[in-house]
Amino acid sequence: MPTMSKNKTTTVDHKVASRKEWLTARLSLLEAEKELTRRSDELARQRMELPWVRIEKDYKFETEEGKVPLADLFRGRSQLLVYHFMYGPDYTGGCPSCSSIADGFNGIAVHLANHDVMLWAVSHAPLAKLLAYRRRMGWTFPWASAFGSEFNGDFSASYTKKQQNEGMEYNYRREPGWETREGEGMATSMEGTPVADIAATTKTDVATYIRERPGMSSFVLEDGVVYHAYSTYARGLDAIWGMYPWLDRAPKGRNETGIWWKRHDEYGSKDAGSCCEMAGTKS
């Protein structure tokens, strides 16, 4: 589960203004937004300037086409984006947070594939579990299993019990050992017990659930050699969590104090009906 945002909405008595007053305030905000865009462009440039690291290990993945090496995931492209989807061997379903992120993959995967970039989800669970869950969710993007491979461990996406007890390196910093840790063991500013609540949806306890971690990594294939170019974790995934950029522009912002999202097939019929009506269809 990606680290929760600290951008919780507080109660605000909003001013009601004239259109002219609104436009003045909006133009002031626009300058700040433009500066953020320029800064984002600069960060993108710096990402591209990161050095590449040659992949020395012979990682193997279980896919619908059989067991394949990392280079085969490129499928003829020169670039590969991997989403480290939290689905451990003991889970009965994918992480709901990762699932809400993955809901956006179908639409963009075809565009990326036609721009020399392959997008894959990779998880620790056996392939049969992943494909069954993919069918349930109605997804079509490629999904590979790293079960039995060192790939997930090497890219900070899965940990052993021993690593968890001794302290894990995640998001480029060391976490305290599980036995000495206080709280739920995964950073969040949300109230209650959100990590435990989400762990319960995968039918695991918190310790088992958080031995899997979310992230994304990018790779490049050049002259038959695969290189690692970039990885990000936790709130570094905000930009690809599709609902949040929209909520950040909604009148009440993210407006969250606890876990409010579900897997898309777990919302009530009233919510599903509303979506159909918005799309101009009836169920």
Accessible surface in RSA format (square Angstrom, percent):
REM  Atomic radii and reference values for relative SASA: ProtOr
REM  Chains: A
REM  Algorithm: Lee & Richards
REM  Probe-radius: 1.40
REM  Slices: 20
REM RES _ NUM      All-atoms   Total-Side   Main-Chain    Non-polar    All polar
REM                ABS   REL    ABS   REL    ABS   REL    ABS   REL    ABS   REL
RES MET A   1     1.20   0.6   0.10   0.1   1.10   2.6   0.10   0.1   1.10   1.5
RES PRO A   2     0.24   0.2   0.11   0.1   0.13   0.5   0.24   0.2   0.00   0.0
RES THR A   3    26.35  18.7  24.96  25.3   1.38   3.3  16.88  22.7   9.46  14.3
RES MET A   4     3.48   1.8   0.46   0.3   3.03   7.2   1.20   1.0   2.29   3.0
RES SER A   5     4.35   3.7   0.51   0.7   3.84   8.9   0.51   1.1   3.84   5.4
RES LYS A   6   170.98  83.4 149.37  91.7  21.60  51.4  93.69  84.3  77.29  82.3
RES ASN A   7    74.92  51.7  66.72  64.5   8.20  19.7  21.46  51.7  53.46  51.7
RES LYS A   8    69.44  33.9  53.50  32.8  15.95  38.0  31.57  28.4  37.87  40.3
RES THR A   9    54.94  39.1  30.72  31.1  24.22  57.7  32.26  43.3  22.67  34.3
RES THR A  10   100.07  71.2  90.33  91.6   9.74  23.2  73.14  98.2  26.93  40.7
RES THR A  11   139.37  99.1 103.22 104.6  36.15  86.2  74.17  99.6  65.20  98.6
RES VAL A  12    85.71  56.4  64.03  58.0  21.68  52.2  67.23  58.4  18.48  50.1
RES ASP A  13   143.94 100.8 113.03 112.5  30.90  73.1  40.75  95.9 103.19 102.9
RES HIS A  14   139.32  76.1 112.78  78.4  26.54  67.9  79.25  81.7  60.07  69.9
RES LYS A  15   161.19  78.6 127.34  78.1  33.85  80.6  93.83  84.5  67.36  71.8
RES VAL A  16   145.31  95.6 117.08 106.0  28.23  68.0 120.11 104.4  25.20  68.3
RES ALA A  17    44.93  41.3  13.24  20.4  31.68  72.1  17.48  24.6  27.45  72.7
RES SER A  18    59.47  50.2  45.04  60.1  14.43  33.2  51.84 110.4   7.62  10.7
RES ARG A  19   176.91  74.3 165.40  84.3  11.51  27.4  76.25 104.2 100.66  61.0
RES LYS A  20   167.10  81.5 160.40  98.4   6.70  16.0 107.31  96.6  59.79  63.7
RES GLU A  21    85.38  49.0  77.14  58.4   8.24  19.6  35.72  69.1  49.66  40.5
RES TRP A  22   122.24  49.1 119.13  57.7   3.11   7.3  94.19  50.2  28.04  45.5
RES LEU A  23    86.78  48.3  86.78  62.1   0.00   0.0  86.78  60.9   0.00   0.0
RES THR A  24    93.10  66.2  87.84  89.0   5.26  12.5  68.95  92.6  24.16  36.5
RES ALA A  25    64.05  58.9  51.74  79.9  12.31  28.0  59.08  83.2   4.98  13.2
RES ARG A  26    74.01  31.1  70.17  35.8   3.84   9.1  23.70  32.4  50.31  30.5
RES LEU A  27    94.07  52.4  90.78  64.9   3.30   8.3  91.07  64.0   3.00   8.1
RES SER A  28    79.46  67.1  63.72  85.0  15.74  36.3  33.66  71.7  45.80  64.2
RES LEU A  29    95.55  53.2  90.64  64.8   4.91  12.3  95.07  66.8   0.48   1.3
RES LEU A  30    55.63  31.0  55.63  39.8   0.00   0.0  55.63  39.1   0.00   0.0
RES GLU A  31   105.93  60.8 102.72  77.7   3.21   7.7  47.85  92.5  58.09  47.4
RES ALA A  32    61.15  56.2  46.39  71.6  14.76  33.6  54.61  76.9   6.54  17.3
RES GLU A  33    68.95  39.6  65.40  49.5   3.55   8.4  33.26  64.3  35.69  29.1
RES LYS A  34    92.93  45.3  91.08  55.9   1.85   4.4  41.22  37.1  51.71  55.1
RES GLU A  35    97.46  56.0  97.46  73.7   0.00   0.0  45.87  88.7  51.59  42.1
RES LEU A  36   125.69  70.0 122.23  87.4   3.47   8.7 125.39  88.1   0.30   0.8
RES THR A  37    79.63  56.6  76.15  77.2   3.48   8.3  53.59  72.0  26.04  39.4
RES ARG A  38   128.80  54.1 121.78  62.1   7.02  16.7  67.96  92.9  60.84  36.9
RES ARG A  39   117.32  49.3 113.67  57.9   3.66   8.7  43.89  60.0  73.43  44.5
RES SER A  40    57.16  48.3  54.56  72.8   2.60   6.0  19.73  42.0  37.44  52.4
RES ASP A  41    90.85  63.6  83.14  82.8   7.71  18.2  28.84  67.9  62.01  61.8
RES GLU A  42    57.34  32.9  53.73  40.7   3.61   8.6  27.54  53.3  29.80  24.3
RES LEU A  43    69.11  38.5  68.04  48.7   1.07   2.7  68.04  47.8   1.07   2.9
RES ALA A  44    40.01  36.8  38.50  59.4   1.51   3.4  39.20  55.2   0.81   2.1
RES ARG A  45   102.21  42.9 101.61  51.8   0.60   1.4  58.18  79.5  44.03  26.7
RES GLN A  46    74.08  41.4  68.67  50.2   5.41  12.9  23.81  50.7  50.27  38.1
RES ARG A  47   109.20  45.9 100.70  51.3   8.51  20.3  34.58  47.3  74.62  45.2
RES MET A  48   149.67  77.5 121.04  80.1  28.64  68.2  88.72  75.4  60.95  80.7
RES GLU A  49   113.04  64.9  83.54  63.2  29.50  70.2  43.22  83.6  69.82  57.0
RES LEU A  50    79.47  44.3  72.42  51.8   7.05  17.7  74.11  52.0   5.36  14.4
RES PRO A  51   105.81  77.1  89.87  81.9  15.94  57.9 100.46  82.9   5.34  33.2
RES TRP A  52   111.07  44.6  82.78  40.1  28.28  66.4  72.29  38.5  38.77  62.9
RES VAL A  53    92.93  61.2  90.09  81.6   2.85   6.9  92.93  80.7   0.00   0.0
RES ARG A  54   127.41  53.5 115.74  59.0  11.67  27.8  26.77  36.6 100.64  61.0
RES ILE A  55    30.46  17.3  14.79  11.0  15.67  37.8  15.33  11.0  15.12  41.0
RES GLU A  56   142.82  82.0 107.59  81.4  35.23  83.9  56.91 110.1  85.91  70.1
RES LYS A  57    99.28  48.4  84.69  52.0  14.60  34.8  72.08  64.9  27.20  29.0
RES ASP A  58   105.46  73.9  78.34  78.0  27.12  64.1  43.09 101.4  62.37  62.2
RES TYR A  59    17.61   8.2  12.76   7.3   4.86  12.6   6.77   5.1  10.84  13.4
RES LYS A  60    76.07  37.1  69.98  42.9   6.09  14.5  56.50  50.9  19.57  20.8
RES PHE A  61     0.77   0.4   0.00   0.0   0.77   2.0   0.77   0.5   0.00   0.0
RES GLU A  62    59.66  34.3  59.36  44.9   0.30   0.7  22.25  43.0  37.41  30.5
RES THR A  63     6.17   4.4   1.85   1.9   4.31  10.3   1.29   1.7   4.88   7.4
RES GLU A  64    97.69  56.1  60.21  45.6  37.48  89.2  21.41  41.4  76.27  62.3
RES GLU A  65   118.54  68.1  82.27  62.2  36.26  86.3  63.24 122.3  55.29  45.1
RES GLY A  66    31.34  38.6   0.00   N/A  31.34  38.6  29.61  81.2   1.73   3.9
RES LYS A  67   133.17  65.0 102.51  62.9  30.67  73.0  47.23  42.5  85.95  91.5
RES VAL A  68    18.69  12.3  18.54  16.8   0.15   0.4  18.69  16.2   0.00   0.0
RES PRO A  69    44.45  32.4  44.45  40.5   0.00   0.0  44.45  36.7   0.00   0.0
RES LEU A  70     7.52   4.2   6.32   4.5   1.20   3.0   6.32   4.4   1.20   3.2
RES ALA A  71    37.41  34.4  29.94  46.2   7.47  17.0  29.94  42.2   7.47  19.8
RES ASP A  72    74.72  52.3  60.86  60.6  13.87  32.8  15.39  36.2  59.33  59.2
RES LEU A  73     0.66   0.4   0.66   0.5   0.00   0.0   0.66   0.5   0.00   0.0
RES PHE A  74     0.76   0.4   0.76   0.5   0.00   0.0   0.76   0.5   0.00   0.0
RES ARG A  75   102.96  43.2  79.76  40.7  23.20  55.2  43.13  58.9  59.83  36.3
RES GLY A  76    84.20 103.8   0.00   N/A  84.20 103.8  41.26 113.2  42.95  96.2
RES ARG A  77    67.56  28.4  64.23  32.7   3.34   7.9   8.98  12.3  58.58  35.5
RES SER A  78    40.05  33.8  37.16  49.6   2.89   6.7  31.50  67.1   8.56  12.0
RES GLN A  79    71.93  40.2  71.93  52.6   0.00   0.0  16.47  35.1  55.46  42.1
RES LEU A  80     0.25   0.1   0.00   0.0   0.25   0.6   0.00   0.0   0.25   0.7
RES LEU A  81    46.87  26.1  46.87  33.5   0.00   0.0  46.87  32.9   0.00   0.0
RES VAL A  82     0.51   0.3   0.03   0.0   0.48   1.2   0.51   0.4   0.00   0.0
RES TYR A  83     2.33   1.1   2.08   1.2   0.25   0.6   2.20   1.7   0.13   0.2
RES HIS A  84     1.26   0.7   0.53   0.4   0.72   1.8   1.25   1.3   0.01   0.0
RES PHE A  85     4.47   2.2   0.00   0.0   4.47  11.6   0.10   0.1   4.37  12.5
RES MET A  86     0.95   0.5   0.00   0.0   0.95   2.3   0.95   0.8   0.00   0.0
RES TYR A  87     6.89   3.2   6.87   3.9   0.02   0.0   0.00   0.0   6.89   8.5
RES GLY A  88     1.84   2.3   0.00   N/A   1.84   2.3   1.84   5.1   0.00   0.0
RES PRO A  89    39.98  29.1  30.44  27.7   9.54  34.7  30.44  25.1   9.54  59.3
RES ASP A  90    92.37  64.7  77.01  76.7  15.36  36.3  19.40  45.7  72.97  72.8
RES TYR A  91     1.02   0.5   1.02   0.6   0.00   0.0   1.02   0.8   0.00   0.0
RES THR A  92    87.04  61.9  56.98  57.8  30.06  71.7  57.36  77.1  29.68  44.9
RES GLY A  93     2.36   2.9   0.00   N/A   2.36   2.9   2.36   6.5   0.00   0.0
RES GLY A  94     0.00   0.0   0.00   N/A   0.00   0.0   0.00   0.0   0.00   0.0
RES CYS A  95     0.00   0.0   0.00   0.0   0.00   0.0   0.00   0.0   0.00   0.0
RES PRO A  96     4.48   3.3   4.48   4.1   0.00   0.0   4.48   3.7   0.00   0.0
RES SER A  97     0.00   0.0   0.00   0.0   0.00   0.0   0.00   0.0   0.00   0.0
RES CYS A  98     0.00   0.0   0.00   0.0   0.00   0.0   0.00   0.0   0.00   0.0
RES SER A  99     1.00   0.8   1.00   1.3   0.00   0.0   1.00   2.1   0.00   0.0
RES SER A 100    19.29  16.3   7.88  10.5  11.41  26.3   8.98  19.1  10.31  14.4
RES ILE A 101     1.68   1.0   0.00   0.0   1.68   4.0   0.00   0.0   1.68   4.6
RES ALA A 102     0.06   0.1   0.00   0.0   0.06   0.1   0.00   0.0   0.06   0.2
RES ASP A 103    58.76  41.2  35.71  35.5  23.05  54.5  23.78  56.0  34.99  34.9
RES GLY A 104    41.36  51.0   0.00   N/A  41.36  51.0  35.38  97.1   5.98  13.4
RES PHE A 105     8.14   4.1   8.14   5.0   0.00   0.0   8.14   4.9   0.00   0.0
RES ASN A 106    51.15  35.3  38.21  36.9  12.94  31.2  22.06  53.1  29.09  28.1
RES GLY A 107    49.43  61.0   0.00   N/A  49.43  61.0  41.09 112.8   8.34  18.7
RES ILE A 108    86.56  49.3  86.56  64.5   0.00   0.0  86.56  62.3   0.00   0.0
RES ALA A 109    17.51  16.1  15.34  23.7   2.17   4.9  15.55  21.9   1.96   5.2
RES VAL A 110    86.98  57.2  81.12  73.4   5.86  14.1  86.12  74.8   0.87   2.4
RES HIS A 111   129.54  70.8 120.01  83.4   9.52  24.4  79.51  81.9  50.03  58.2
RES LEU A 112    43.46  24.2  43.22  30.9   0.25   0.6  43.46  30.5   0.00   0.0
RES ALA A 113    20.73  19.1  15.76  24.3   4.97  11.3  15.76  22.2   4.97  13.2
RES ASN A 114   121.43  83.7  85.00  82.1  36.43  87.7  30.73  74.0  90.70  87.7
RES HIS A 115   138.62  75.8 132.02  91.8   6.60  16.9  83.80  86.4  54.82  63.8
RES ASP A 116    61.59  43.1  54.97  54.7   6.63  15.7  29.49  69.4  32.11  32.0
RES VAL A 117    13.51   8.9  13.47  12.2   0.04   0.1  13.47  11.7   0.04   0.1
RES MET A 118    12.54   6.5  12.50   8.3   0.03   0.1  10.00   8.5   2.54   3.4
RES LEU A 119    13.13   7.3  11.03   7.9   2.10   5.3  11.03   7.7   2.10   5.6
RES TRP A 120     5.41   2.2   5.38   2.6   0.03   0.1   5.41   2.9   0.00   0.0
RES ALA A 121     0.09   0.1   0.00   0.0   0.09   0.2   0.00   0.0   0.09   0.2
RES VAL A 122     0.47   0.3   0.00   0.0   0.47   1.1   0.00   0.0   0.47   1.3
RES SER A 123     0.02   0.0   0.00   0.0   0.02   0.0   0.02   0.0   0.00   0.0
RES HIS A 124    45.45  24.8  45.27  31.5   0.18   0.5  27.44  28.3  18.01  21.0
RES ALA A 125     0.00   0.0   0.00   0.0   0.00   0.0   0.00   0.0   0.00   0.0
RES PRO A 126    47.88  34.9  46.10  42.0   1.79   6.5  47.88  39.5   0.00   0.0
RES LEU A 127    29.67  16.5  25.94  18.6   3.73   9.4  25.94  18.2   3.73  10.0
RES ALA A 128    79.96  73.5  65.18 100.6  14.78  33.6  72.95 102.7   7.01  18.6
RES LYS A 129    70.29  34.3  65.01  39.9   5.28  12.6  57.58  51.8  12.72  13.5
RES LEU A 130     0.00   0.0   0.00   0.0   0.00   0.0   0.00   0.0   0.00   0.0
RES LEU A 131    29.04  16.2  28.88  20.7   0.17   0.4  28.88  20.3   0.17   0.4
RES ALA A 132    47.71  43.9  40.67  62.8   7.04  16.0  41.37  58.3   6.34  16.8
RES TYR A 133     8.59   4.0   5.01   2.9   3.58   9.3   8.38   6.3   0.21   0.3
RES ARG A 134    27.70  11.6  27.70  14.1   0.00   0.0   0.31   0.4  27.40  16.6
RES ARG A 135   170.58  71.6 147.06  75.0  23.52  56.0  77.27 105.6  93.31  56.6
RES ARG A 136   109.21  45.9  78.69  40.1  30.52  72.7  53.09  72.6  56.12  34.0
RES MET A 137     7.41   3.8   0.14   0.1   7.27  17.3   0.63   0.5   6.78   9.0
RES GLY A 138    53.82  66.4   0.00   N/A  53.82  66.4  34.34  94.2  19.48  43.6
RES TRP A 139    15.78   6.3   6.18   3.0   9.60  22.6   5.50   2.9  10.28  16.7
RES THR A 140   107.29  76.3  85.36  86.5  21.94  52.3  70.06  94.1  37.23  56.3
RES PHE A 141     3.61   1.8   0.10   0.1   3.50   9.1   3.61   2.2   0.00   0.0
RES PRO A 142    17.84  13.0  15.48  14.1   2.36   8.6  17.84  14.7   0.00   0.0
RES TRP A 143     1.99   0.8   0.00   0.0   1.99   4.7   0.00   0.0   1.99   3.2
RES ALA A 144     0.00   0.0   0.00   0.0   0.00   0.0   0.00   0.0   0.00   0.0
RES SER A 145     0.66   0.6   0.22   0.3   0.44   1.0   0.00   0.0   0.66   0.9
RES ALA A 146     0.19   0.2   0.00   0.0   0.19   0.4   0.09   0.1   0.09   0.2
RES PHE A 147   107.30  53.7  92.30  57.2  14.99  39.0  92.30  56.0  14.99  42.9
RES GLY A 148    77.90  96.1   0.00   N/A  77.90  96.1  39.89 109.5  38.01  85.1
RES SER A 149    29.03  24.5   4.94   6.6  24.09  55.5  12.23  26.0  16.80  23.5
RES GLU A 150   104.32  59.9  96.81  73.2   7.51  17.9  45.54  88.1  58.78  48.0
RES PHE A 151     0.00   0.0   0.00   0.0   0.00   0.0   0.00   0.0   0.00   0.0
RES ASN A 152     4.90   3.4   4.90   4.7   0.00   0.0   2.27   5.5   2.63   2.5
RES GLY A 153    40.35  49.8   0.00   N/A  40.35  49.8  20.86  57.2  19.49  43.6
RES ASP A 154    67.13  47.0  34.73  34.6  32.40  76.6  17.53  41.3  49.60  49.5
RES PHE A 155    17.27   8.6  15.53   9.6   1.74   4.5  17.27  10.5   0.00   0.0
RES SER A 156    25.53  21.6  25.05  33.4   0.47   1.1   0.54   1.2  24.98  35.0
RES ALA A 157     2.99   2.8   1.45   2.2   1.54   3.5   1.54   2.2   1.46   3.9
RES SER A 158     8.18   6.9   6.24   8.3   1.94   4.5   6.36  13.5   1.82   2.6
RES TYR A 159    21.95  10.2  10.72   6.1  11.23  29.2  13.76  10.3   8.18  10.1
RES THR A 160    79.43  56.5  73.17  74.2   6.26  14.9  76.84 103.2   2.59   3.9
RES LYS A 161   137.20  66.9 133.20  81.7   4.00   9.5  75.70  68.1  61.50  65.5
RES LYS A 162   138.66  67.6 130.68  80.2   7.98  19.0 104.17  93.8  34.49  36.7
RES GLN A 163    79.97  44.7  78.47  57.4   1.50   3.6  25.00  53.2  54.98  41.7
RES GLN A 164     2.72   1.5   2.72   2.0   0.00   0.0   0.00   0.0   2.72   2.1
RES ASN A 165    61.91  42.7  50.05  48.4  11.87  28.6  11.88  28.6  50.03  48.4
RES GLU A 166   103.29  59.3  78.60  59.5  24.69  58.8  39.80  77.0  63.49  51.8
RES GLY A 167     5.87   7.2   0.00   N/A   5.87   7.2   0.28   0.8   5.58  12.5
RES MET A 168     2.18   1.1   0.00   0.0   2.18   5.2   2.18   1.9   0.00   0.0
RES GLU A 169    91.95  52.8  86.74  65.6   5.21  12.4  53.28 103.1  38.67  31.6
RES TYR A 170    12.20   5.7  10.95   6.2   1.25   3.2  10.97   8.2   1.23   1.5
RES ASN A 171    40.33  27.8  36.94  35.7   3.39   8.2   3.17   7.6  37.16  35.9
RES TYR A 172   160.21  74.8 118.85  67.6  41.36 107.6 119.44  89.8  40.77  50.3
RES ARG A 173   161.93  68.0 155.38  79.2   6.55  15.6  58.08  79.4 103.85  62.9
RES ARG A 174   140.49  59.0 111.86  57.0  28.63  68.2  53.25  72.8  87.23  52.9
RES GLU A 175    30.20  17.3  28.86  21.8   1.34   3.2  17.66  34.2  12.54  10.2
RES PRO A 176    80.97  59.0  68.26  62.2  12.71  46.2  80.33  66.3   0.64   4.0
RES GLY A 177    10.50  12.9   0.00   N/A  10.50  12.9   4.45  12.2   6.05  13.6
RES TRP A 178    65.88  26.4  59.57  28.8   6.31  14.8  38.14  20.3  27.73  45.0
RES GLU A 179   138.49  79.5 101.22  76.6  37.27  88.7  38.26  74.0 100.23  81.8
RES THR A 180   111.27  79.1  82.34  83.5  28.93  68.9  82.32 110.6  28.95  43.8
RES ARG A 181    37.03  15.5  13.24   6.7  23.79  56.7  13.82  18.9  23.22  14.1
RES GLU A 182   159.74  91.7 137.68 104.2  22.05  52.5  56.63 109.5 103.11  84.2
RES GLY A 183    71.74  88.5   0.00   N/A  71.74  88.5  40.22 110.4  31.51  70.6
RES GLU A 184    32.99  18.9  24.50  18.5   8.49  20.2  25.07  48.5   7.92   6.5
RES GLY A 185    10.50  12.9   0.00   N/A  10.50  12.9   5.61  15.4   4.89  10.9
RES MET A 186    15.57   8.1   5.23   3.5  10.34  24.6   8.50   7.2   7.07   9.4
RES ALA A 187    69.49  63.9  49.76  76.8  19.73  44.9  61.59  86.7   7.91  20.9
RES THR A 188    43.60  31.0  11.43  11.6  32.17  76.7  14.37  19.3  29.23  44.2
RES SER A 189    36.09  30.5  16.36  21.8  19.74  45.5  25.72  54.8  10.37  14.5
RES MET A 190    13.21   6.8   0.37   0.2  12.84  30.6   0.38   0.3  12.83  17.0
RES GLU A 191   108.89  62.5  95.36  72.1  13.53  32.2  41.33  79.9  67.56  55.2
RES GLY A 192    68.79  84.8   0.00   N/A  68.79  84.8  39.19 107.5  29.61  66.3
RES THR A 193    73.59  52.3  70.95  71.9   2.64   6.3  54.24  72.9  19.35  29.3
RES PRO A 194     2.09   1.5   0.84   0.8   1.25   4.5   1.97   1.6   0.11   0.7
RES VAL A 195     0.00   0.0   0.00   0.0   0.00   0.0   0.00   0.0   0.00   0.0
RES ALA A 196    34.72  31.9  28.93  44.6   5.78  13.2  29.48  41.5   5.23  13.9
RES ASP A 197    77.48  54.3  69.00  68.7   8.48  20.0  22.82  53.7  54.66  54.5
RES ILE A 198     2.41   1.4   2.24   1.7   0.17   0.4   2.41   1.7   0.00   0.0
RES ALA A 199     1.30   1.2   1.30   2.0   0.00   0.0   1.30   1.8   0.00   0.0
RES ALA A 200    60.50  55.6  48.27  74.5  12.23  27.8  53.50  75.3   7.00  18.5
RES THR A 201    52.46  37.3  39.46  40.0  13.00  31.0  46.56  62.5   5.90   8.9
RES THR A 202     0.00   0.0   0.00   0.0   0.00   0.0   0.00   0.0   0.00   0.0
RES LYS A 203   151.05  73.7 121.17  74.3  29.88  71.1  88.59  79.7  62.46  66.5
RES THR A 204    20.76  14.8   2.20   2.2  18.56  44.2  12.04  16.2   8.72  13.2
RES ASP A 205    92.05  64.5  77.24  76.9  14.80  35.0  45.17 106.3  46.88  46.8
RES VAL A 206    26.47  17.4  24.34  22.0   2.13   5.1  24.34  21.1   2.13   5.8
RES ALA A 207    20.04  18.4  18.74  28.9   1.30   3.0  18.74  26.4   1.30   3.4
RES THR A 208    25.55  18.2  23.56  23.9   1.98   4.7   9.12  12.2  16.43  24.8
RES TYR A 209     0.00   0.0   0.00   0.0   0.00   0.0   0.00   0.0   0.00   0.0
RES ILE A 210     0.00   0.0   0.00   0.0   0.00   0.0   0.00   0.0   0.00   0.0
RES ARG A 211    27.30  11.5  27.30  13.9   0.00   0.0   2.86   3.9  24.44  14.8
RES GLU A 212     9.06   5.2   9.06   6.9   0.00   0.0   1.13   2.2   7.92   6.5
RES ARG A 213     2.52   1.1   1.23   0.6   1.29   3.1   0.00   0.0   2.52   1.5
RES PRO A 214     0.42   0.3   0.29   0.3   0.12   0.4   0.42   0.3   0.00   0.0
RES GLY A 215     0.01   0.0   0.00   N/A   0.01   0.0   0.01   0.0   0.00   0.0
RES MET A 216    27.39  14.2  27.39  18.1   0.00   0.0  23.65  20.1   3.74   5.0
RES SER A 217     0.00   0.0   0.00   0.0   0.00   0.0   0.00   0.0   0.00   0.0
RES SER A 218    16.86  14.3  16.86  22.5   0.00   0.0  11.94  25.4   4.92   6.9
RES PHE A 219     3.25   1.6   0.00   0.0   3.25   8.5   0.19   0.1   3.06   8.8
RES VAL A 220    17.90  11.8  17.90  16.2   0.00   0.0  17.90  15.6   0.00   0.0
RES LEU A 221    46.28  25.8  36.78  26.3   9.50  23.9  36.78  25.8   9.50  25.6
RES GLU A 222    87.12  50.0  82.66  62.5   4.46  10.6  24.40  47.2  62.72  51.2
RES ASP A 223   141.27  99.0  98.76  98.3  42.51 100.5  42.18  99.3  99.09  98.8
RES GLY A 224    68.36  84.3   0.00   N/A  68.36  84.3  33.40  91.7  34.96  78.3
RES VAL A 225    27.88  18.3  24.93  22.6   2.95   7.1  27.88  24.2   0.00   0.0
RES VAL A 226    14.72   9.7  11.04  10.0   3.67   8.9  11.04   9.6   3.67  10.0
RES TYR A 227    47.66  22.2  47.66  27.1   0.00   0.0  19.03  14.3  28.63  35.3
RES HIS A 228    37.42  20.5  36.39  25.3   1.03   2.6  23.97  24.7  13.46  15.7
RES ALA A 229    24.07  22.1  18.35  28.3   5.72  13.0  19.00  26.8   5.07  13.4
RES TYR A 230    54.30  25.4  50.94  29.0   3.37   8.8  38.62  29.0  15.68  19.3
RES SER A 231     9.84   8.3   1.79   2.4   8.05  18.6   1.72   3.7   8.12  11.4
RES THR A 232    19.17  13.6  18.21  18.5   0.97   2.3   6.28   8.4  12.89  19.5
RES TYR A 233    10.27   4.8   7.58   4.3   2.69   7.0   2.14   1.6   8.13  10.0
RES ALA A 234     5.83   5.4   5.49   8.5   0.33   0.8   5.82   8.2   0.01   0.0
RES ARG A 235    99.83  41.9  89.16  45.4  10.67  25.4  40.82  55.8  59.01  35.8
RES GLY A 236    41.36  51.0   0.00   N/A  41.36  51.0  22.15  60.8  19.20  43.0
RES LEU A 237     0.08   0.0   0.08   0.1   0.00   0.0   0.08   0.1   0.00   0.0
RES ASP A 238    22.81  16.0  21.27  21.2   1.54   3.6  17.50  41.2   5.31   5.3
RES ALA A 239    88.23  81.1  58.42  90.2  29.81  67.8  66.33  93.4  21.89  58.0
RES ILE A 240    71.79  40.9  57.77  43.0  14.02  33.8  64.30  46.3   7.48  20.3
RES TRP A 241     1.74   0.7   1.74   0.8   0.00   0.0   1.74   0.9   0.00   0.0
RES GLY A 242    40.74  50.2   0.00   N/A  40.74  50.2  37.49 102.9   3.26   7.3
RES MET A 243    47.05  24.4  36.32  24.0  10.73  25.5  30.46  25.9  16.60  22.0
RES TYR A 244     3.79   1.8   3.79   2.2   0.00   0.0   3.25   2.4   0.55   0.7
RES PRO A 245    48.31  35.2  45.85  41.8   2.46   9.0  48.24  39.8   0.08   0.5
RES TRP A 246   201.07  80.7 194.62  94.2   6.45  15.1 166.71  88.9  34.36  55.7
RES LEU A 247    45.74  25.5  45.45  32.5   0.29   0.7  45.74  32.1   0.00   0.0
RES ASP A 248    62.77  44.0  34.06  33.9  28.71  67.9  17.16  40.4  45.60  45.5
RES ARG A 249   185.52  77.9 150.26  76.6  35.26  84.0  70.24  96.0 115.28  69.9
RES ALA A 250    39.32  36.2  25.33  39.1  13.99  31.8  30.75  43.3   8.57  22.7
RES PRO A 251   132.31  96.4 100.75  91.8  31.57 114.7 113.99  94.1  18.32 113.9
RES LYS A 252   145.53  71.0 141.20  86.6   4.33  10.3  87.12  78.4  58.41  62.2
RES GLY A 253    19.09  23.5   0.00   N/A  19.09  23.5  14.62  40.1   4.46  10.0
RES ARG A 254    16.96   7.1  11.25   5.7   5.70  13.6   0.07   0.1  16.88  10.2
RES ASN A 255    88.01  60.7  67.39  65.1  20.61  49.6   6.49  15.6  81.52  78.8
RES GLU A 256     5.14   3.0   0.64   0.5   4.50  10.7   4.15   8.0   0.99   0.8
RES THR A 257    76.46  54.4  72.41  73.4   4.05   9.7  39.96  53.7  36.50  55.2
RES GLY A 258    24.16  29.8   0.00   N/A  24.16  29.8  20.58  56.5   3.58   8.0
RES ILE A 259    49.76  28.3  17.60  13.1  32.17  77.5  17.67  12.7  32.09  87.1
RES TRP A 260   101.30  40.7  81.08  39.2  20.23  47.5  89.59  47.8  11.71  19.0
RES TRP A 261     5.80   2.3   0.65   0.3   5.14  12.1   0.65   0.3   5.14   8.3
RES LYS A 262    99.96  48.8  93.45  57.3   6.51  15.5  53.36  48.0  46.60  49.6
RES ARG A 263     7.80   3.3   7.07   3.6   0.73   1.7   0.98   1.3   6.82   4.1
RES HIS A 264    79.34  43.4  61.25  42.6  18.09  46.3  48.36  49.8  30.98  36.0
RES ASP A 265    71.00  49.7  36.50  36.3  34.49  81.6  33.55  79.0  37.45  37.3
RES GLU A 266    68.09  39.1  46.51  35.2  21.58  51.4  29.11  56.3  38.97  31.8
RES TYR A 267    80.35  37.5  63.36  36.0  16.99  44.2  52.51  39.5  27.84  34.3
RES GLY A 268    36.59  45.1   0.00   N/A  36.59  45.1  34.54  94.8   2.06   4.6
RES SER A 269   102.38  86.5  82.07 109.5  20.31  46.8  52.83 112.5  49.55  69.4
RES LYS A 270   176.57  86.1 163.47 100.3  13.10  31.2 116.51 104.9  60.06  64.0
RES ASP A 271    71.44  50.0  67.96  67.6   3.47   8.2  14.28  33.6  57.16  57.0
RES ALA A 272    53.08  48.8  46.25  71.4   6.82  15.5  52.45  73.9   0.62   1.7
RES GLY A 273    19.52  24.1   0.00   N/A  19.52  24.1  18.69  51.3   0.83   1.9
RES SER A 274    51.89  43.9  49.48  66.0   2.41   5.6  26.64  56.7  25.25  35.4
RES CYS A 275    82.57  62.5  76.40  85.2   6.16  14.5  26.79  67.9  55.78  60.1
RES CYS A 276    36.09  27.3  33.25  37.1   2.84   6.7   3.98  10.1  32.10  34.6
RES GLU A 277   129.06  74.1 108.56  82.1  20.50  48.8  39.13  75.7  89.94  73.4
RES MET A 278   168.51  87.3 128.86  85.3  39.65  94.4 113.57  96.6  54.95  72.8
RES ALA A 279    77.45  71.2  41.54  64.1  35.90  81.7  54.52  76.8  22.93  60.7
RES GLY A 280    68.98  85.1   0.00   N/A  68.98  85.1  36.92 101.3  32.07  71.8
RES THR A 281    77.62  55.2  70.55  71.5   7.08  16.9  67.00  90.0  10.63  16.1
RES LYS A 282   189.98  92.7 157.28  96.5  32.70  77.9 102.63  92.4  87.35  93.0
RES SER A 283   134.02 113.3  61.41  82.0  72.62 167.3  69.39 147.8  64.63  90.6
END  Absolute sums over single chains surface
CHAIN  1 A    16212.9      12834.4       3378.4       9406.4       6806.5
END  Absolute sums over all chains
TOTAL         16212.9      12834.4       3378.4       9406.4       6806.5
